[in-house]
């Protein structure tokens, strides 16, 4: 089912591009020697594959340089590094400044899990123009994602039906339907991607990162992780603490939480973001078109969702806007204040009986393009999460937790609670209750938390700092809205991050930007 909890915040990766279009050394040294010695063949980038979300090839950089793409060979199974290989898709923009001042490559992971870095980096590349003066900007499709041995589950027609299901069942029949649909989706993943499912864990992706570091010619890994990318970076630091160079974690996943705790935290986070959205709309000088007060805005949204549960609205033909699709669309818009205007317009439209904008927002979350094709973000997301997460939750257990989730958020509680059944019938056992990110001996890692973040609540940043261990995590707080901090364009945040990545200046821990 569509569930922002399981997406662990794709940080609006391709979603931002899609919406704008639609809506206007420690560790194992067993790497095979031939793989570390491989030479990458960089060429002009092709158009994104269907699994990456489709669309046009990336536009040239502002100075006219072309984005370059290559494929890295990596072991299919890191337990057998000399065995079969897979190809990992990479993209780069070479450093624009004085070659003598080049530091190396700066690797980005933008989140998900399941987001394509090959499509995301060009979409946000201009935001990192200053970092490009001394780094080659590099991103990649992690294993199982996009063009990197993508996990495949259901086809487009099946996914349309899957996302139309009721994600918040009210009775036994609806619960049975949800569980059956989830089981069918999971069985399709096993049938179509059996070989990859055990090999898409975050520990595998972290070992891929270290192979990239070596092939790119860097003694240390310089890294910018966002959302799930912070978890990947933390796992890398745990496995290879002595190989961490300058690293930044933004929109930080709480590494101490199990999936249930993470979902409950997100219920609170999305509720906070909804509160902030409603307050913002009604506090402006002009009349808020969707409510007379913040509470009225939220009451009207709750009534809309209740009405949709009984009778969906026309959405994008032939699909209807269901309660689940509307909730998904609202959650998507809450990822960034830049999308709040679309949410306001979508709610106005829905109150007039038209569900198109909210459905477009939901499609963006689910990776559905204008031509009705899906990227593999959902398949990859579920596969990576279920391979990582050991707990398996039954319907009975979820029902027992509903009061707690509803107390956290009347609007999102049920939605996020029922998302916990997504791994119940998964073919591969999960690795652990939560990732190990302890990294004694690592270089400092700048950890940036946003007080208004809906998808990776602010408290996760402090938990990450503690889990990394003494002398490693350096906490920076941004008092803002939306998912992440650096791309908010806040000058204080960007100055601190740029100062560390470019000049090695570690800000004082506890620094606050507003």
C-alpha positions in Angstrom: 0.0 0.0 0.0 1.2 3.5 -0.5 2.7 4.5 2.8 5.1 7.4 3.5 6.4 5.5 6.5 7.8 2.8 4.2 9.2 5.4 1.9 11.2 6.8 4.8 11.0 10.0 2.9 12.2 9.9 -0.6 13.1 13.5 0.0 11.0 14.5 -3.0 13.6 13.0 -5.3 12.0 12.6 -8.7 8.7 13.8 -7.1 9.8 17.4 -7.2 10.5 17.2 -10.9 7.3 15.2 -11.6 5.1 17.6 -9.6 6.5 20.7 -11.3 5.7 19.1 -14.6 2.3 17.8 -13.6 1.1 20.8 -11.6 2.5 23.8 -13.5 39.3 2.0 7.3 37.9 -0.8 9.4 35.7 -3.4 7.8 35.9 -6.2 5.3 38.7 -5.9 2.7 37.5 -8.9 0.6 36.5 -6.9 -2.5 37.7 -8.7 -5.6 40.9 -7.1 -6.9 39.6 -6.9 -10.4 36.6 -4.9 -9.4 38.6 -2.3 -7.5 40.9 -1.9 -10.5 38.1 -1.4 -13.0 38.0 1.8 -15.1 34.7 3.6 -15.6 33.7 4.6 -19.0 32.0 7.9 -18.6 29.6 9.0 -21.4 26.8 11.5 -22.0 23.8 10.3 -20.0 20.9 8.6 -21.7 17.2 9.4 -21.0 16.1 7.8 -17.7 14.9 4.2 -17.9 11.4 3.3 -17.1 12.5 1.9 -13.7 14.1 5.3 -13.0 10.8 7.1 -13.9 11.3 7.9 -17.5 11.6 11.4 -19.0 14.3 13.3 -20.9 18.0 13.0 -20.6 19.4 15.6 -18.1 19.9 19.1 -19.4 23.4 20.5 -19.6 24.9 22.1 -16.5 24.7 26.0 -16.4 28.3 26.3 -17.8 27.4 24.0 -20.7 29.1 20.9 -19.4 27.2 17.6 -19.9 26.2 15.2 -17.1 28.2 12.0 -17.5 27.0 8.5 -16.7 28.8 5.2 -16.2 28.2 1.6 -15.0 30.2 0.2 -12.1 30.5 -3.6 -11.7 29.8 -4.8 -8.2 29.4 -8.3 -6.7 25.9 -9.6 -6.8 26.6 -11.3 -3.4 29.2 -9.6 -1.2 29.7 -12.9 0.6 31.0 -14.2 -2.7 32.8 -11.1 -4.1 34.5 -13.1 -6.9 31.2 -14.5 -8.1 28.5 -13.0 -10.4 28.3 -9.2 -10.8 25.6 -6.6 -11.3 25.9 -3.1 -12.9 25.4 0.0 -10.7 24.4 3.1 -12.6 26.4 6.3 -11.7 26.2 9.9 -12.7 28.6 12.8 -12.2 29.3 16.4 -12.8 33.0 17.1 -12.8 34.4 19.7 -10.5 34.1 23.2 -12.0 36.9 24.9 -10.1 40.7 24.9 -10.1 41.8 21.3 -10.6 44.6 21.9 -8.0 41.9 22.6 -5.3 39.8 19.6 -6.2 39.1 17.5 -3.0 37.7 14.4 -4.7 34.2 13.0 -5.4 31.2 13.8 -3.2 28.7 10.9 -3.3 25.0 11.7 -2.7 22.2 9.4 -1.7 18.9 11.2 -1.7 16.8 8.7 0.2 13.9 6.3 -0.2 15.1 3.7 0.0 14.4 3.3 -3.7 15.0 6.7 -5.1 17.1 7.0 -8.2 20.2 9.2 -7.6 20.9 9.2 -11.3 17.7 11.2 -12.0 17.7 13.2 -8.7 21.2 14.7 -8.8 20.6 16.6 -12.1 17.2 17.8 -10.8 18.8 19.4 -7.7 22.3 19.9 -9.1 22.2 23.7 -9.1 21.6 23.6 -5.4 25.1 22.1 -5.0 26.9 24.4 -7.4 29.2 25.7 -4.7 30.2 22.2 -3.6 30.9 21.4 -7.2 33.8 24.0 -7.2 35.9 21.5 -5.4 34.2 18.1 -5.8 33.0 15.9 -8.6 29.3 15.6 -7.7 28.4 11.9 -8.0 25.2 9.9 -7.3 24.0 6.5 -8.2 21.0 4.1 -8.4 21.6 1.8 -5.4 21.3 -2.0 -6.1 17.7 -2.9 -6.8 16.9 0.6 -7.9 16.4 2.2 -11.3 19.1 0.9 -13.7 21.0 -1.0 -11.0 19.6 -4.5 -11.3 16.1 -3.2 -10.5 13.7 -5.2 -8.4 10.5 -5.9 -10.3 7.2 -6.8 -8.7 3.9 -6.0 -10.3 3.1 -4.4 -13.7 1.5 -1.0 -14.2 -2.0 -2.3 -14.4 -1.6 -4.3 -11.2 0.0 -1.4 -9.4 -3.0 0.9 -10.4 -5.2 -1.6 -8.7 -2.8 -2.1 -5.7 -2.8 1.7 -5.0 -6.6 1.9 -5.3 -7.1 -0.5 -2.3 -8.3 0.7 1.1 -5.2 1.2 3.2 -7.2 1.7 6.4 -9.6 -1.2 6.7 -12.6 -0.8 8.8 -14.0 -4.4 9.0 -13.0 -8.0 8.5 -13.6 -8.0 4.8 -11.5 -5.0 4.2 -8.7 -6.3 6.4 -8.7 -9.6 4.4 -8.6 -7.7 1.1 -5.7 -5.6 2.3 -3.7 -8.6 3.5 -4.5 -10.6 0.4 -3.4 -7.7 -1.9 -0.2 -7.3 0.1 0.5 -11.0 -0.1 0.0 -10.9 -3.9 2.4 -7.9 -4.2 5.0 -9.7 -2.2 4.6 -12.9 -4.1 5.1 -11.0 -7.4 8.4 -9.6 -6.0 9.6 -13.0 -5.2 8.6 -14.4 -8.5 10.1 -11.7 -10.6 13.2 -10.8 -8.5 14.0 -13.8 -6.4 17.7 -13.5 -7.0 17.9 -9.9 -5.9 15.7 -9.9 -2.8 18.3 -11.2 -0.3 21.0 -8.9 -1.7 19.5 -5.4 -1.4 20.2 -4.8 2.3 21.7 -1.5 3.4 24.8 -3.3 4.4 25.2 -4.4 0.7 24.7 -0.9 -0.5 27.3 0.4 2.0 29.9 -2.1 0.6 29.0 -0.8 -2.9 29.7 2.7 -1.6 33.2 1.6 -0.5 33.8 0.0 -3.9 32.7 3.3 -5.6 35.2 5.2 -3.4 38.0 3.0 -4.5 37.2 3.0 -8.2 36.7 6.8 -8.1 40.2 7.1 -6.7 39.5 8.5 -3.2 41.3 7.5 -0.1 38.3 8.6 2.0 34.5 8.6 1.3 33.1 12.2 1.1 29.4 11.8 1.4 26.1 13.7 1.5 23.2 11.5 2.7 19.6 12.7 2.9 16.7 10.9 4.6 17.3 7.2 4.2 20.7 8.3 2.8 21.6 9.1 6.5 20.9 5.5 7.5 23.1 4.3 4.6 25.8 6.7 5.6 25.6 5.6 9.2 25.9 1.9 8.2 28.9 2.8 6.1 30.5 4.6 9.0 30.0 1.6 11.2 31.5 -0.8 8.7 34.4 1.4 7.5 34.9 4.1 10.2 38.5 4.8 9.2 37.4 5.5 5.6 35.0 8.3 6.4 36.1 11.6 5.0 33.8 14.7 5.2 30.2 13.5 5.6 26.9 15.3 6.1 23.6 13.7 7.2 20.5 15.8 6.5 16.9 14.8 7.3 18.1 12.2 9.7 16.6 8.7 10.2 16.5 7.6 13.8 18.7 4.6 13.8 17.5 3.4 17.3 13.9 2.8 16.2 12.3 -0.4 14.9 9.7 -0.1 12.1 6.8 0.3 14.6 8.5 3.1 16.4 9.5 4.8 13.2 5.9 4.6 11.9 4.6 6.1 15.1 7.2 8.8 15.0 6.1 9.7 11.5 2.4 9.8 12.5 3.5 12.5 14.9 5.7 14.2 12.3 3.1 14.4 9.6 0.5 15.6 12.1 2.9 18.4 13.1 3.4 19.3 9.5 -0.4 19.3 8.9 -0.8 21.6 12.0 1.9 23.9 10.6 0.3 23.9 7.1 -3.2 24.8 8.6 -1.7 27.5 10.8 0.2 29.0 7.9 -2.9 29.2 5.7 -5.1 30.8 8.3 -2.5 33.2 9.6 -2.0 35.0 6.4 -3.5 38.4 5.7 -5.8 37.1 2.9 -8.6 34.7 3.7 -7.6 31.0 3.8 -9.8 29.4 1.2 -9.9 26.0 3.0 -10.9 27.0 6.5 -11.6 29.8 8.9 -9.2 28.6 11.5 -6.4 26.0 11.7 -8.8 23.6 13.5 -11.4 24.2 10.8 -8.9 23.4 8.1 -8.1 20.1 9.8 -11.8 19.3 10.5 -12.7 19.8 6.9 -9.8 17.6 5.8 -11.0 14.9 8.2 -14.5 15.1 6.9 -13.3 14.9 3.3 -11.4 11.7 4.0 -14.3 10.2 5.9 -16.6 11.0 2.9 -14.1 9.5 0.5 -14.0 6.3 2.5 -17.7 5.9 1.7 -17.7 7.4 -1.8 -14.6 8.2 -3.8 -14.4 11.3 -6.1 -13.5 11.3 -9.8 -9.8 11.4 -10.0 -7.7 10.9 -13.1 -9.8 8.7 -15.5 -10.5 5.9 -15.1 -9.2 6.0 -11.5 -11.1 7.5 -8.5 -9.6 9.5 -5.7 -10.0 7.1 -2.7 -9.5 7.9 0.9 -6.1 6.2 0.8 -5.0 8.1 -2.4 -6.1 11.4 -0.8 -4.2 10.7 2.4 -1.2 9.7 0.4 -1.4 12.9 -1.7 -1.8 15.1 1.4 1.3 13.4 3.0 3.3 14.0 -0.2 2.5 17.8 -0.2 3.6 18.1 3.4 7.1 17.1 2.5 7.9 20.7 1.5 6.4 24.1 2.1 6.9 24.7 -1.6 4.1 22.2 -2.2 1.6 23.7 0.3 0.0 25.8 -2.4 -0.7 22.7 -4.4 -2.3 21.1 -1.3 -4.5 24.1 -0.8 -5.5 24.1 -4.5 -6.1 20.3 -4.4 -8.3 20.5 -1.3 -10.3 23.3 -2.8 -10.8 21.2 -5.9 -11.7 18.1 -3.9 -14.3 20.1 -1.9 -15.9 21.0 -5.3 -16.0 17.3 -6.3 -12.8 17.0 -8.4 -9.9 14.8 -7.1 -7.3 15.4 -9.8 -4.7 17.4 -8.0 -4.7 15.2 -4.9 -4.4 12.2 -7.1 -1.5 13.8 -9.0 0.2 14.3 -5.6 -0.4 10.7 -4.7 0.9 9.5 -8.1 4.1 11.5 -7.4 4.6 9.6 -4.1 4.0 6.3 -5.9 6.3 7.0 -8.8 3.6 7.1 -11.5 4.4 9.2 -14.5 2.1 11.2 -16.8 2.1 8.3 -19.3 0.7 5.9 -16.6 4.0 4.0 -16.1 5.5 3.4 -12.7 9.1 3.6 -11.7 10.4 0.8 -9.5 10.5 3.0 -6.4 7.8 1.1 -4.6 9.2 -2.3 -5.4 12.7 -1.3 -4.4 11.5 0.5 -1.3 9.5 -2.5 0.0 12.3 -4.9 -0.9 15.1 -2.9 0.9 13.0 -2.2 4.0 11.9 -5.8 4.3 15.4 -7.1 3.8 16.7 -4.7 6.5 13.9 -4.9 9.1 13.5 -8.0 11.2 10.1 -7.4 12.8 7.0 -8.9 11.0 3.7 -7.5 12.2 0.3 -9.3 12.1 -3.0 -7.7 11.5 -4.0 -8.6 15.1 -1.0 -6.7 16.4 -1.7 -3.7 14.2 -5.3 -3.6 15.5 -4.0 -3.6 19.1 -1.8 -0.6 18.3 -4.4 1.6 16.5 -5.4 3.6 19.6 -1.8 4.6 20.1 -1.4 5.6 16.5 -4.7 7.5 16.4 -3.6 9.4 19.5 -0.5 10.5 17.6 -2.5 11.5 14.5 -6.2 11.2 13.8 -5.5 11.8 10.1 -2.4 9.7 9.5 -2.5 7.2 12.4 -4.4 4.3 10.8 -2.7 4.9 7.5 0.8 4.5 9.0 -0.2 1.7 11.4 -1.5 -0.6 8.6 1.6 0.1 6.6 3.4 -2.1 9.1 2.0 -5.3 7.5 3.9 -4.7 4.2 6.7 -7.1 5.2 4.5 -9.8 6.9 4.6 -12.3 4.1 8.0 -11.3 2.7 10.2 -14.1 1.3 13.4 -13.0 2.9 14.1 -12.6 6.6 14.9 -9.1 7.8 18.4 -8.5 9.1 17.9 -6.6 12.4 15.5 -4.6 14.5 17.4 -1.4 13.6 20.7 -0.6 11.9 24.0 -0.4 13.8 25.7 2.9 13.1 28.3 3.0 15.9 31.4 4.3 14.3 34.3 4.7 16.8 37.3 6.3 15.1 35.3 7.9 12.3 36.0 11.5 11.2 33.4 14.0 12.4 30.0 13.6 10.7 27.7 16.7 10.5 24.2 15.7 11.5 21.4 18.2 10.5 17.9 18.0 12.0 14.9 20.1 11.0 12.4 20.8 13.8 9.4 20.7 11.3 10.4 17.6 9.4 7.4 15.3 8.9 9.1 12.2 7.6 12.3 12.1 9.6 11.2 13.8 12.8 13.8 16.1 14.4 14.5 13.9 17.4 16.2 11.4 15.0 19.1 13.7 14.6 20.1 13.7 18.2 19.6 9.9 18.4 21.9 9.5 15.4 24.6 11.7 17.1 24.4 9.5 20.2 24.4 6.3 18.2 27.5 7.3 16.1 29.4 7.6 19.3 31.5 10.1 21.2 33.4 12.6 19.1 31.8 11.5 15.8 28.3 13.1 15.4 28.1 16.9 15.3 24.5 18.2 15.7 23.1 21.2 13.9 19.5 22.2 14.3 17.4 24.0 11.6 14.2 25.6 12.9 12.2 25.2 9.7 9.6 23.3 7.8 9.6 20.5 5.3 11.8 17.4 4.8 15.5 18.3 5.1 17.4 21.5 5.7 20.1 22.2 3.1 17.7 22.5 0.1 15.6 24.9 2.1 18.1 27.5 1.0 18.6 28.6 4.6 21.9 30.6 4.5 23.0 29.5 8.0 22.6 25.8 7.2 24.2 26.0 3.8 27.1 28.0 5.3 27.7 25.4 8.0 27.5 22.5 5.5 29.6 24.1 2.8 32.2 25.2 5.4 32.7 21.6 6.5 32.6 19.9 3.1 34.8 22.5 1.4 37.1 23.7 4.1 36.9 21.1 6.8 35.5 23.6 9.3 33.4 21.7 11.9 30.7 23.9 13.3 30.2 23.9 17.1 27.9 21.1 18.1 24.5 22.3 19.1 24.5 25.2 16.5 21.0 26.4 15.7 19.9 28.0 12.4 16.5 29.6 11.9 
